[in-house]
C-alpha cells in the first residue's frame, strides 16, 4: 500500500471530501486507513454495573485507502504516489516519489 502511518492525506471521496488529515493507522491487508478527524463515528456502550451510566464514544473509523491522495511534503499538493529505485554503494532501495514534482517522499 502506498499510504503509510504519519502521512498527510486529502480525502477525495465520501462525506468528508476535501478535508485533510494525518494517517493514524493503516491496514495494508484490508486496504484501509484511519485519518485523524475524518470519518467520525459514534458507538454506544451499555451499562455494565448498577449505578453506572451508559456512554457514547466517538472514534475515527477506517475507510478505503483509495479515497485519499497523499499530500506531497515538498510541493504541498495532493498527488499520486510512484516509486523510484535509488542505487548506491550498498545496493539499491525502492522509495516512494511524488508524481507531480518527482521528489522522493520521506
DSSP file (Angstrom, degrees, kcal/mol; ACC not computed):
  #  RESIDUE AA STRUCTURE BP1 BP2  ACC     N-H-->O    O-->H-N    N-H-->O    O-->H-N    TCO  KAPPA ALPHA  PHI   PSI    X-CA   Y-CA   Z-CA
    1    1 A X              0   0    0      0, 0.0    27,-0.1     0, 0.0    28,-0.0   0.000 360.0 360.0 360.0 143.4    0.0    0.0    0.0
    2    2 A X        +     0   0    0     79,-0.1     2,-0.5    26,-0.1    80,-0.0   0.618 360.0  76.4 -88.2 -13.9    1.3    3.5   -0.9
    3    3 A X        -     0   0    0     78,-0.0     2,-0.3     4,-0.0    62,-0.0  -0.851  64.2-174.7-100.9 132.5   -0.1    5.3    2.1
    4    4 A X    >   -     0   0    0     -2,-0.5     3,-1.7     1,-0.1    19,-0.2  -0.786  35.4 -77.9-123.7 166.1    1.7    4.9    5.4
    5    5 A X  T 3  S+     0   0    0     -2,-0.3    19,-0.2     1,-0.2     3,-0.1  -0.386 116.1  27.3 -60.6 134.6    1.2    5.9    9.0
    6    6 A X  T 3  S+     0   0    0     17,-2.3    -1,-0.2     1,-0.3     2,-0.1   0.271  88.9 130.7  95.4 -10.8    2.2    9.6    9.6
    7    7 A X    <   -     0   0    0     -3,-1.7    16,-2.6    15,-0.1     2,-0.5  -0.440  58.4-125.7 -74.0 148.6    1.4   10.7    6.0
    8    8 A X  E     -A   22   0A   0     63,-0.4    63,-2.9    14,-0.2     2,-0.3  -0.841  38.1-178.8 -90.6 130.7   -0.7   13.8    5.4
    9    9 A X  E     -AB  21  70A   0     12,-2.9    12,-2.1    -2,-0.5     2,-0.4  -0.898  25.2-140.4-131.9 159.1   -3.6   13.0    3.1
   10   10 A X  E     -AB  20  69A   0     59,-2.7    59,-2.5    -2,-0.3     2,-0.4  -0.979  24.8-126.3-119.1 132.3   -6.5   14.7    1.4
   11   11 A X  E     + B   0  68A   0      8,-2.9     7,-2.9    -2,-0.4    57,-0.2  -0.631  26.1 178.7 -79.5 129.1   -9.9   12.9    1.1
   12   12 A X        +     0   0    0     55,-2.9     2,-0.3    -2,-0.4    56,-0.2   0.454  63.6  30.2-110.4  -3.8  -11.2   12.8   -2.5
   13   13 A X  S    S+     0   0    0     54,-0.9     3,-0.3     3,-0.1    -1,-0.2  -0.995  89.6  36.7-153.2 151.7  -14.4   10.9   -1.9
   14   14 A X  S >  S-     0   0    0     -2,-0.3     3,-1.4     1,-0.2    -3,-0.0  -0.498 100.5 -41.8 104.5-172.5  -17.1   10.4    0.7
   15   15 A X  T 3  S+     0   0    0      1,-0.3    -1,-0.2    -2,-0.2     0, 0.0   0.727 135.3  48.6 -68.2 -22.3  -18.8   12.6    3.3
   16   16 A X  T >  S+     0   0    0     -3,-0.3     3,-1.9     3,-0.1    -5,-0.3   0.012  79.3 158.3-105.3  26.8  -15.5   14.3    4.3
   17   17 A X  T <   +     0   0    0     -3,-1.4    -5,-0.2     1,-0.2     3,-0.1  -0.243  64.0  22.8 -55.5 132.6  -14.4   15.1    0.7
   18   18 A X  T 3  S+     0   0    0     -7,-2.9    -1,-0.2     1,-0.4     2,-0.1   0.169  93.6 119.6  97.6 -17.2  -11.9   17.9    0.6
   19   19 A X    <   -     0   0    0     -3,-1.9    -8,-2.9    -9,-0.1    -1,-0.4  -0.463  49.0-149.4 -81.4 154.2  -10.6   17.6    4.2
   20   20 A X  E     +A   10   0A   0    -10,-0.2     2,-0.3    -2,-0.1   -10,-0.2  -0.885  25.0 148.1-120.6 155.5   -7.0   16.9    5.0
   21   21 A X  E     -A    9   0A   0    -12,-2.1   -12,-2.9    -2,-0.3     2,-0.4  -0.978  44.0 -85.8-170.5 175.9   -5.5   15.0    8.0
   22   22 A X  E     -A    8   0A   0     -2,-0.3    14,-2.7   -14,-0.2     2,-0.5  -0.782  41.8-114.7 -99.5 137.9   -2.8   12.8    9.3
   23   23 A X  E     +D   35   0B   0    -16,-2.6   -17,-2.3    -2,-0.4    12,-0.3  -0.594  31.1 179.5 -74.0 121.7   -2.9    9.0    8.9
   24   24 A X  E     +     0   0B   0     10,-2.9     2,-0.3    -2,-0.5    -1,-0.2   0.846  68.2   3.6 -87.8 -40.6   -3.1    7.5   12.4
   25   25 A X  E     -D   34   0B   0      9,-1.4     9,-2.8   -21,-0.1     2,-0.4  -0.988  61.0-159.4-146.0 148.3   -3.2    3.8   11.4
   26   26 A X  E     -D   33   0B   0     -2,-0.3     2,-0.5     7,-0.2     7,-0.2  -0.995   6.2-161.3-133.1 144.9   -3.1    1.8    8.1
   27   27 A X  E >>> +D   32   0B   0      5,-3.3     5,-1.8    -2,-0.4     4,-1.7  -0.806  10.4 179.4-122.4  86.6   -4.3   -1.7    7.4
   28   28 A X  T 345S+     0   0    0     -2,-0.5    -1,-0.1     1,-0.2   -26,-0.1   0.834  80.2  56.3 -60.7 -35.2   -2.4   -2.8    4.2
   29   29 A X  T 345S+     0   0    0      1,-0.2    -1,-0.2     2,-0.1    -2,-0.0   0.847 117.9  34.2 -66.0 -32.8   -4.1   -6.3    4.1
   30   30 A X  T <45S-     0   0    0     -3,-0.7    -2,-0.2     2,-0.2    -1,-0.2   0.602 106.0-125.3 -95.3 -15.0   -7.5   -4.7    4.1
   31   31 A X  T  <5 +     0   0    0     -4,-1.7    34,-2.7     1,-0.3    35,-0.4   0.848  67.4 128.1  71.9  34.9   -6.6   -1.6    2.0
   32   32 A X  E   < -DE  27  64B   0     -5,-1.8    -5,-3.3    32,-0.3     2,-0.3  -0.870  39.9-164.8-125.1 156.4   -7.9    0.8    4.7
   33   33 A X  E     -DE  26  63B   0     30,-2.7    30,-2.3    -2,-0.3     2,-0.5  -0.957  15.6-139.9-135.1 155.0   -6.6    3.8    6.6
   34   34 A X  E     -D   25   0B   0     -9,-2.8   -10,-2.9    -2,-0.3    -9,-1.4  -0.981  23.6-164.9-114.8 122.8   -7.7    5.7    9.7
   35   35 A X  E >   -D   23   0B   0     -2,-0.5     3,-1.8    26,-0.4   -12,-0.2  -0.902  28.0-103.8-114.8 137.5   -7.3    9.5    9.4
   36   36 A X  T 3  S-     0   0    0    -14,-2.7   -14,-0.2    -2,-0.4     3,-0.1  -0.365 102.8  -1.0 -59.5 120.7   -7.3   12.0   12.2
   37   37 A X  T 3  S+     0   0    0      1,-0.2     2,-0.4    -2,-0.2     3,-0.3   0.485 108.2 111.2  79.9   3.6  -10.6   13.9   12.4
   38   38 A X  S <  S+     0   0    0     -3,-1.8    -3,-0.3     1,-0.2    -1,-0.2  -0.878  74.7  10.0-114.6 144.5  -12.1   12.1    9.3
   39   39 A X  S    S-     0   0    0     -2,-0.4    22,-2.2     1,-0.2    -1,-0.2   0.912  79.7-167.2  58.2  48.8  -15.0    9.6    9.2
   40   40 A X  E     +F   60   0C   0     -3,-0.3     2,-0.3    20,-0.2    20,-0.2  -0.465   9.2 178.8 -69.1 134.6  -16.0   10.2   12.8
   41   41 A X  E     -F   59   0C   0     18,-3.1    18,-2.9    -2,-0.2     2,-0.4  -0.943  18.3-136.8-133.9 154.5  -18.4    7.6   14.1
   42   42 A X  E     -F   58   0C   0     -2,-0.3     2,-0.4    16,-0.2    16,-0.2  -0.881  11.0-163.9-117.3 151.1  -20.0    7.1   17.5
   43   43 A X  E     -F   57   0C   0     14,-2.8    14,-3.2    -2,-0.4     2,-0.5  -0.994  13.8-138.8-132.2 134.9  -20.5    3.9   19.5
   44   44 A X  E     -F   56   0C   0     -2,-0.4     2,-0.5    12,-0.2    12,-0.2  -0.832  12.5-156.9 -98.7 128.8  -22.9    3.4   22.4
   45   45 A X  E     -F   55   0C   0     10,-3.2    10,-1.7    -2,-0.5     3,-0.1  -0.897  15.2-135.1-104.6 131.0  -21.7    1.4   25.4
   46   46 A X        -     0   0    0     -2,-0.5     2,-0.2     8,-0.2     7,-0.1  -0.324  32.2 -85.8 -80.2 166.5  -24.3   -0.2   27.6
   47   47 A X        -     0   0    0      1,-0.2    -1,-0.1     5,-0.1     7,-0.1  -0.527  39.2-178.7 -72.3 132.5  -24.3   -0.1   31.4
   48   48 A X        +     0   0    0     -2,-0.2     2,-0.3     1,-0.2    -1,-0.2   0.831  66.7  31.6 -98.3 -46.4  -22.3   -2.9   33.0
   49   49 A X  S >  S-     0   0    0      4,-0.1     3,-1.5     1,-0.0    -1,-0.2  -0.812  93.3 -95.7-114.6 154.4  -22.8   -2.3   36.7
   50   50 A X  T 3  S+     0   0    0     -2,-0.3     3,-0.1     1,-0.2    -1,-0.0  -0.456 110.6  27.9 -68.1 136.9  -25.7   -0.9   38.5
   51   51 A X  T 3  S+     0   0    0      1,-0.4    -1,-0.2    -2,-0.2     2,-0.1   0.138  96.3 111.7  97.3 -19.6  -25.3    2.8   39.2
   52   52 A X    <   -     0   0    0     -3,-1.5    -1,-0.4     1,-0.0     2,-0.3  -0.400  62.6-128.8 -79.5 162.6  -23.1    3.4   36.1
   53   53 A X        -     0   0    0     -3,-0.1    -5,-0.2    -2,-0.1    -4,-0.1  -0.833  21.8-108.6-109.1 152.5  -24.2    5.4   33.2
   54   54 A X        -     0   0    0     -2,-0.3     2,-0.3    -7,-0.1    -8,-0.2  -0.340  36.6-141.9 -70.1 161.4  -24.1    4.4   29.5
   55   55 A X  E     -F   45   0C   0    -10,-1.7   -10,-3.2    -2,-0.0     2,-0.5  -0.919  12.4-146.9-129.5 153.0  -21.5    6.1   27.3
   56   56 A X  E     -F   44   0C   0     -2,-0.3     2,-0.5   -12,-0.2   -12,-0.2  -0.973  23.0-165.2-117.1 113.9  -21.3    7.4   23.8
   57   57 A X  E     -F   43   0C   0    -14,-3.2   -14,-2.8    -2,-0.5     2,-0.4  -0.861   5.5-153.8-105.4 130.2  -17.8    7.1   22.4
   58   58 A X  E     +F   42   0C   0     -2,-0.5     2,-0.3   -16,-0.2   -16,-0.2  -0.855  23.7 162.1-101.5 137.7  -16.6    8.9   19.2
   59   59 A X  E     -F   41   0C   0    -18,-2.9   -18,-3.1    -2,-0.4     2,-0.7  -0.961  43.5-103.4-147.8 163.6  -13.8    7.4   17.2
   60   60 A X  E     -F   40   0C   0     -2,-0.3   -20,-0.2   -20,-0.2     2,-0.2  -0.830  39.7-148.6 -92.7 114.1  -12.3    7.7   13.7
   61   61 A X        -     0   0    0    -22,-2.2   -26,-0.4    -2,-0.7     2,-0.1  -0.493  19.8-105.1 -82.5 150.5  -13.4    4.6   11.7
   62   62 A X        +     0   0    0     -2,-0.2     2,-0.3   -28,-0.1   -28,-0.2  -0.423  40.9 179.9 -71.2 150.2  -11.2    3.1    8.9
   63   63 A X  E     -E   33   0B   0    -30,-2.3   -30,-2.7    -2,-0.1    -1,-0.0  -0.927  39.4 -61.1-144.6 170.5  -12.1    3.7    5.3
   64   64 A X  E >   -E   32   0B   0     -2,-0.3     3,-1.6   -32,-0.2   -32,-0.3  -0.215  33.4-142.4 -60.8 134.0  -10.7    2.8    1.9
   65   65 A X  G >  S+     0   0    0    -34,-2.7     3,-1.3     1,-0.3    -1,-0.2   0.688  98.2  71.4 -68.5 -18.3   -7.2    4.0    1.1
   66   66 A X  G 3  S+     0   0    0    -35,-0.4    -1,-0.3     1,-0.3    -2,-0.1   0.637  87.4  65.7 -72.4 -12.5   -8.3    4.6   -2.5
   67   67 A X  G <  S+     0   0    0     -3,-1.6   -55,-2.9   -56,-0.1   -54,-0.9   0.309  96.4  67.0 -91.4   8.6  -10.4    7.5   -1.2
   68   68 A X  E <   -B   11   0A   0     -3,-1.3     2,-0.4   -57,-0.2   -57,-0.2  -0.945  62.7-153.5-129.0 151.8   -7.3    9.5   -0.2
   69   69 A X  E     -B   10   0A   0    -59,-2.5   -59,-2.7    -2,-0.3     2,-0.2  -0.971  28.7-114.3-119.1 138.9   -4.4   11.2   -2.0
   70   70 A X  E     -BC   9  79A   0      9,-0.9     9,-3.2    -2,-0.4     2,-0.7  -0.497  22.7-134.9 -69.1 135.3   -1.0   11.8   -0.4
   71   71 A X  E     - C   0  78A   0    -63,-2.9   -63,-0.4     7,-0.3     7,-0.2  -0.858  25.3-125.1 -93.1 117.9   -0.1   15.4    0.1
   72   72 A X     >  -     0   0    0      5,-2.4     4,-1.7    -2,-0.7     5,-0.1  -0.412   8.6-147.1 -65.2 129.0    3.5   15.9   -1.0
   73   73 A X  T  4 S+     0   0    0      2,-0.2    -1,-0.1    -2,-0.2    32,-0.0   0.754  95.8  46.9 -68.4 -22.7    5.7   17.4    1.7
   74   74 A X  T  4 S+     0   0    0      3,-0.1    -1,-0.2     1,-0.1    -2,-0.0   0.943 127.5  20.0 -84.6 -52.8    7.8   19.2   -0.9
   75   75 A X  T  4 S-     0   0    0      2,-0.2    -2,-0.2    28,-0.1     3,-0.1   0.520  92.3-135.4 -98.7  -5.4    5.2   20.8   -3.2
   76   76 A X     <  +     0   0    0     -4,-1.7     2,-0.3     1,-0.2    -3,-0.1   0.761  62.2 124.5  58.5  30.4    2.3   20.7   -0.8
   77   77 A X  S    S-     0   0    0     -5,-0.1    -5,-2.4    -7,-0.0     2,-0.3  -0.909  71.3-104.7-116.6 147.2   -0.1   19.4   -3.5
   78   78 A X  E     +C   71   0A   0     -2,-0.3     2,-0.3    -7,-0.2    -7,-0.3  -0.539  56.1 167.6 -66.8 132.5   -2.3   16.2   -3.4
   79   79 A X  E     -C   70   0A   0     -9,-3.2    -9,-0.9    -2,-0.3     2,-0.1  -0.957  39.3-104.8-146.6 158.9   -0.5   13.7   -5.7
   80   80 A X        -     0   0    0     -2,-0.3    19,-1.6   -11,-0.1     2,-0.5  -0.461  41.8-118.4 -77.7 161.4   -0.4   10.1   -6.7
   81   81 A X  E     +G   98   0D   0     17,-0.2     2,-0.2    -2,-0.1    17,-0.2  -0.898  33.5 175.0-110.2 129.9    2.5    8.0   -5.4
   82   82 A X  E     -G   97   0D   0     15,-3.0    15,-2.8    -2,-0.5     2,-0.4  -0.623  24.1-118.8-116.8-178.8    5.1    6.4   -7.7
   83   83 A X  E     -G   96   0D   0     13,-0.3     2,-0.3    -2,-0.2    13,-0.2  -0.956  20.1-171.9-126.6 145.4    8.2    4.5   -6.9
   84   84 A X  E     -G   95   0D   0     11,-2.6    11,-2.9    -2,-0.4     2,-0.6  -0.929  20.8-132.0-127.0 154.3   11.9    5.1   -7.8
   85   85 A X  E     -G   94   0D   0     -2,-0.3     2,-0.5     9,-0.2     9,-0.2  -0.944  19.9-162.7-109.2 118.3   14.9    2.9   -7.3
   86   86 A X  E     -G   93   0D   0      7,-3.2     7,-2.7    -2,-0.6     2,-0.4  -0.857   6.4-162.7-100.0 132.3   17.9    4.6   -5.7
   87   87 A X  E     +G   92   0D   0     -2,-0.5     2,-0.2     5,-0.2     5,-0.2  -0.917  18.5 152.8-116.9 142.2   21.2    2.9   -6.1
   88   88 A X  E >   -G   91   0D   0      3,-2.4     3,-0.7    -2,-0.4    -2,-0.0  -0.781  62.3 -72.1-145.5-168.8   24.4    3.5   -4.1
   89   89 A X  T 3  S+     0   0    0     -2,-0.2     3,-0.1     1,-0.2    -2,-0.0   0.753 128.9  52.3 -66.5 -23.3   27.5    1.6   -3.0
   90   90 A X  T 3  S-     0   0    0      1,-0.3     2,-0.3     0, 0.0    -1,-0.2   0.718 121.9 -91.1 -84.0 -22.1   25.4   -0.6   -0.5
   91   91 A X  E <   -G   88   0D   0     -3,-0.7    -3,-2.4     2,-0.0    -1,-0.3  -0.961  55.8 -43.8 144.0-161.1   22.8   -1.6   -3.1
   92   92 A X  E     -G   87   0D   0     -2,-0.3     2,-0.4    -5,-0.2    -5,-0.2  -0.776  42.1-165.1-109.2 154.3   19.5   -0.5   -4.4
   93   93 A X  E     -G   86   0D   0     -7,-2.7    -7,-3.2    -2,-0.3     2,-0.6  -0.999  16.8-136.0-140.2 133.2   16.5    0.8   -2.5
   94   94 A X  E     +G   85   0D   0     -2,-0.4     2,-0.3    -9,-0.2    -9,-0.2  -0.798  32.9 177.2 -90.6 122.7   12.9    1.3   -3.6
   95   95 A X  E     -G   84   0D   0    -11,-2.9   -11,-2.6    -2,-0.6     2,-0.2  -0.885  31.3-106.3-126.9 156.4   11.5    4.6   -2.4
   96   96 A X  E     -G   83   0D   0      9,-0.5     9,-2.4    -2,-0.3     2,-0.3  -0.534  37.2-169.1 -78.7 146.9    8.2    6.5   -2.8
   97   97 A X  E     -GH  82 104D   0    -15,-2.8   -15,-3.0     7,-0.3     2,-0.3  -0.990  25.7-110.6-140.2 147.3    8.1    9.5   -5.1
   98   98 A X  E  >  -G   81   0D   0      5,-2.7     4,-1.0    -2,-0.3   -17,-0.2  -0.566  18.9-147.5 -73.4 135.1    5.7   12.4   -5.9
   99   99 A X  T  4 S+     0   0    0    -19,-1.6    -1,-0.1    -2,-0.3   -18,-0.1   0.700  94.0  46.9 -77.3 -19.8    4.2   12.1   -9.4
  100  100 A X  T  4 S+     0   0    0    -20,-0.3    -1,-0.1   -23,-0.1   -22,-0.0   0.925 128.2  18.0 -88.1 -50.6    4.0   15.9   -9.8
  101  101 A X  T  4 S-     0   0    0      2,-0.1    -2,-0.1     0, 0.0     3,-0.1   0.461  91.8-131.9-104.0  -1.8    7.4   17.2   -8.6
  102  102 A X     <  +     0   0    0     -4,-1.0     2,-0.2     1,-0.2    -3,-0.1   0.649  56.3 145.2  62.4  16.7    9.3   13.9   -8.9
  103  103 A X        -     0   0    0      1,-0.1    -5,-2.7    -6,-0.0     2,-0.3  -0.561  56.1-106.7 -85.2 150.5   10.8   14.4   -5.4
  104  104 A X  B     -H   97   0D   0     -7,-0.2     2,-0.5    -2,-0.2    -7,-0.3  -0.592  31.3-135.2 -75.5 133.7   11.5   11.4   -3.1
  105  105 A X              0   0    0     -9,-2.4    -9,-0.5    -2,-0.3   -33,-0.0  -0.818 360.0 360.0 -95.4 128.8    9.0   11.2   -0.2
  106  106 A X              0   0    0     -2,-0.5    -1,-0.2   -11,-0.1    -9,-0.0   0.284 360.0 360.0 119.2 360.0   10.4   10.5    3.3
